[in-house]
Amino acid sequence: DNLYTGLDLGAVGKGYGCDKAIEIYSQNNVDDAVISVGGTIGLYSAEDKKEWTVAIKDPFEAMKGNYSTIGNIRLNKGYIATSGLYEKYFNEDDTIYHHILDPDTGYPVENELMSVTVVSQTGVLSEILSTACFVMGVENSKEVLKQYNAQAVFVLKDKNIYVTDGIFDNFEPAAHQYSIKKLEL
């Protein structure tokens, strides 16, 4: 009989932490900085001179307990967050049950995606969009990414990788077993 409702801000808390850290760096004349809060990454360069390279984890290898990357993104500023079914999951009867839930069913999202990495102007936005784009799938994410001036890397279960046109030239593939395609927004 003790029914209650709760709100967990953990999904955007990491992004908020990145936003605040970069804000403090900017106010205190820090030239260049990288902040990582639980996997959400904030990149800062006071004069856009510094170029950072950020690796994107290979979700297929992560599910095997291995660490490798599908590639790197080169940026001088921005925020990067990844949502993927490989982070928190269990496998039962050859079915993967992961932590990204479909709001219509309450069950784990079932679509073509393994992971979505989003690059945007704030940490909170990158967190929100990475999860939203994972839920919506590749095609339905295009308009949302355009609306928020964000870019993304989609890793599909069929081992195709779609990189949006705004960061395509800044993406360096590392894994040769994948097919890399440009996604026009």
LOSE-761837 format. One record per residue: residue in three letters; z, y negated, x negated of N, C-alpha, C, O in turn. Coordinates in steps of 0.2 Angstrom, whole numbers, plus 5000, padded with zeros to 4 digits. Each point is the difference from the previous one (the first is absolute). Layout:
BEGIN
AlaZYXZYXZYXZYX
...
This chain:
BEGIN
Asp500050064996500049945004500049944996499949945002
Asn500250064991500049954996499249984998499950014994
Leu499749975010499349994999500049924997500349965003
Tyr499350044992499949934997499349994997499650054999
Thr500249895001499449984997500149964993500449965000
Gly499250064995500049974994499449974997499450025003
Leu500649944993499449974997500150014992500549974997
Asp499050065000500150014993499449964997499450015001
Leu500849944995499649954996499850034993499749964996
Gly500450105003499850034993499350004999499849994994
Ala499850015011499350004999499749934997499550004997
Val500949955004499849934998500549974995499849954997
Gly500750095002500549974996499850004992500249954997
Lys499450105001499850004993499549944999500049964995
Gly499650035010499549944999500449935000499849964997
Tyr500750045008500449945000500349984993500049954998
Gly500350114999500349994993499549984995500249954996
Cys499250075004499549984996499849935001499949964995
Asp500050025011499949935002500549954997499949954997
Lys500850075004500549964998500049994992500149954997
Ala499850115000500050004992499549954998500149964995
Ile499350055007499449964998500249925001499849964996
Glu500450035010500249935002500549974995499949954997
Ile500650095001500549984995499749994993500149954996
Tyr499450105002499649994994499649935000500149964995
Ser499650035010499649945001500449944999499849954997
Gln500850055007500449945000500349984993500349954998
Asn499850114998500349994993499550004994500250024995
Asn499249965006499549994995499950074996499849994994
Val500250075009499950064997499250004999499749995005
Asp500050034990499350004999499750065003499549995004
Asp500750074995499750065002500650055002500550004996
Ala499450035009500550055002499750065004499549995004
Val500850074996499850055004500750035003500550004996
Ile499550015011500650025003499850065004499550005004
Ser500950054995499950065004500750025004500550014997
Val499449995010500650015004499850065004499750005005
Gly500650064993499950065004499250025001499850035005
Gly499849954990499350025000499649945002499450004999
Thr500849955005499749945001500049964994500549984997
Ile498949995001499949974994499849935001499549985004
Gly500849974993499849935000499849984993500350014995
Leu499149965005499749974994500049935000499849975005
Tyr500450004989500049925000499849984993500250024995
Ser499349935006499849974994499949925002499749985004
Ala500749984992500149935002499349975000499949955005
Glu499750064990499349975000499550055001499449984998
Asp500750075005499550065001499650024994499550025000
Lys500949974994499750024994500150084998499650034997
Lys500949995005500250074999499750055005500049995006
Glu499750064991499750055004500450075000500250024994
Trp500150005011500450065001499650065002499549995003
Thr500750074995499650065002500650045003500550024997
Val499350005009500550045004499750075002499450005003
Ala500950054996499850075001500150025007500549985003
Ile499150055000500050035007500150084999499650034997
Lys501049995006500250074999499550055004499749985005
Asp500150074992499650055003500450045005500450044998
Pro499549965009500450035005499950085000500550035001
Phe498949994997500050074999500450034995500350065001
Glu499749914993500450034995500849985001500450054998
Ala499749905005500749985002500350065005500650024999
Met499050015005500250055005500250074996500350045002
Lys499449964992500150064996500649994995500150044996
Gly500249905004500549984995499849974994500450004995
Asn498949995004499749974994499949935001500049975005
Tyr500049994989499949935000499349994997499950014994
Ser499649965009499449984998499849945004500349995006
Thr499249984992499749945004499350015002499650044997
Ile500249935009499350005002499649944997499450005000
Gly501049954997499749954997500549944999500650005002
Asn499149944996500449944999499749945003499450005001
Ile501049965001499749935003500249954995500650004998
Arg499049955000500149954996500149935004499549995004
Leu501149984995500149945004500449954996500350024995
Asn499649915006500549964997500549985004500549974998
Lys499550045009500649985004499950045007499450025001
Gly501149985002500050045007500550055000500450014996
Tyr499650025010500550065002499650065001499550005004
Ile500850064994499750065002500550055002500650004998
Ala499250035008500450055003499650065002499449995002
Thr500950074998499650065001500450045006500650014999
Ser499150015006500350055005499650064999499450005000
Gly501050065000499650064999500450065003500650005000
Leu499150055002500350065003500450044995500450045002
Tyr499549954992500250044995500749984997500450034997
Glu499949915006500649974997500650045003500550024997
Lys499549995010500650035003499750055005499749985005
Tyr500350084994499750055004500350074999500450014995
Phe499550035010500150074999499450045003499749985004
Asn500250084993499550045003500350075003500450034997
Glu499449985009500250055004499450045004499749965003
Asp500250104996499550045003499349964998499649995005
Asp500349994989499449974998499849935004499549985000
Thr501149995002499949945003500449954996500650014999
Ile499249935000500349954996500349955005499749975004
Tyr501050024996500449965004500249944995500450014996
His499349935005500249954996500349945004500150005006
His500149954990500449945003499749955003500349955003
Ile499050054997499749945003499850035007499650045001
Leu500749935004500050025007499449965004499949944999
Asp499850105006499549975004500549975006500350035003
Pro499649904998500449975005499850035007500549995005
Asp499050044996499850025007500350075001500250025006
Thr499950024989500350075001500750014998500350045002
Gly499949924993500650014996500050064995500550014997
Tyr498950025002499950054995499649974994499849945000
Pro500250094994499749984995499349985001499650045004
Val500149914993499349985001499650064998500150034994
Glu499449995010499550054998499349964999499749995006
Asn500050004988499449975000499750024993500250054997
Glu499349915001499650024994500449984993499750014995
Leu500849955006500349974994500650044996500450045003
Met499649954991500550034995500449944998500750005000
Ser499049944999500449944998499649945001499450005000
Val500949945001499749935000500449964996500649995000
Thr499149974995500349954996499749945002499449995001
Val501049965000499849935003500249954995500550004997
Val499049955001500249944996499949945005499549995003
Ser501149974997500049945004500449954997500250004994
Gln499949945009500349944998500850005000500349964997
Thr500050095006500750015001500250074999499650055002
Gly501049964996500250075000500250035007499850065001
Val500449905003500150025007499450025003499950055004
Leu499649914996499350015003499750074997499750045003
Ser500449974990499750064997500350065003499750055001
Glu501049945000500450065003499750025007499950055002
Ile500149895002499850015007499350035000499950055004
Leu499649924993499350025000499950074997499650045003
Ser500849984992499850074998500250055005499750055001
Thr500949945002500250055005499549995006499850055003
Ala500149895000499549995005499450034999499750045005
Cys500049954989499350034999500050074999499550035002
Phe501150004996500050075000500050035007499750055001
Val500749925004500050025007499349995003499850045004
Met499949904995499349995003499450044997499550015004
Gly500650014990499450034997499549954997500149945001
Val499450084995499649964996499649955005500149944999
Glu499550085006499649965004500449955004499849945000
Asn500750085003500449955004500449954996500349955002
Ser499850064991500349964996499649944997500349954998
Lys499150055003499549954997500249935003500049954996
Glu500050055010500149935003500749974999500149944998
Val500450105001500749984999500049984992500349944999
Leu499450094997500049984993499649934999500349964997
Lys499250045007499649935000500549955003500049944997
Gln500350075008500449955003500649974996500149945000
Tyr500150114996500649984995499849994993500449994995
Asn498950005004499749994993500350054995500249984995
Ala499850085007500350064996499550054998499450005003
Gln500750034991499650054998500350075000500650005000
Ala499050064999500450065000499650054997499450004999
Val500950064999499750064997500350055005500650025000
Phe498950025003500150055004499950074997499450014997
Val501150045002499850064998500050055005500550015004
Leu498950024997499950055006500250074998499950024994
Lys500250025011500250074999499350044997500150054997
Asp499349925004499450044998499949974993499450024997
Lys501049955000500049974993499549954999499849994994
Asn500049975011499749944999500549945000500550015003
Ile499349944993500449954999499649945002499549984997
Tyr500749985008499749945002500449944997500649995002
Val499149964995500349944997499649945003499450005000
Thr501049965003499749945004499649964995500249994994
Asp499349975008499649964996500349954996499849984994
Gly500849995008500349954996500450024994500149964996
Ile500050105003500350034994499650064997500250034995
Phe499249985008499650054997499950004993500050054996
Asp499849895002499849994992500750004996499950004994
Asn500749995009500650014996500350065000500550014997
Phe499250045006500250075001499750044994499450015000
Glu501050034996499850044995500250075002500650024999
Pro498950025003500250075002500250044994499750004994
Ala500850045007500350054994499850075002499950044995
Ala500149985011499950075002499350015001499749975005
His499950074992499350015000499850055006499450005002
Gln501150035001499950055005499949975007499950035005
Tyr500249904995499949965006499449965001499749984994
Ser500150015012499449965001500249935002500449995005
Ile499449964991500349935001499449965004499450004998
Lys500849975008499549965004500349935001500649995001
Lys498949975000500249935002500049995007499650035004
Leu501049944999500149995007499949935001500449964998
Glu499150025006499849935001500549985006500050035005
Leu500349914994500449975005499649955004500249975004
